[in-house]
């Protein structure tokens, strides 16, 4: 798994309003699949690391677009795009997203990312 994708996973979790206890701001558990399977492109405007080589170095914004999903096994392929600050060209990575359930959880609350070629 790419180290930069761990950063992405944490950002996706933030978008889903997951707090440190795995609940939303109203105290209800959050199903991570709802974020991963969003049909519209969404944008991550804040990053947990100032420099992330795998996702645009110091790019300010990353977009995520769902390409395909399997609701039964909760896997998806998504395209992540960012503007390369050195060339000003758009770059993209296609990733595999899996959403398993953590121990003792009643919902799928983990987002795992890997190379899209190994999805399934």
Helices and strands as residue ranges (DSSP letters): H 3-15, H 33-36, E 42-44, G 53-55, E 62-70, E 75-83, E 90-98, E 112-115, G 116-118
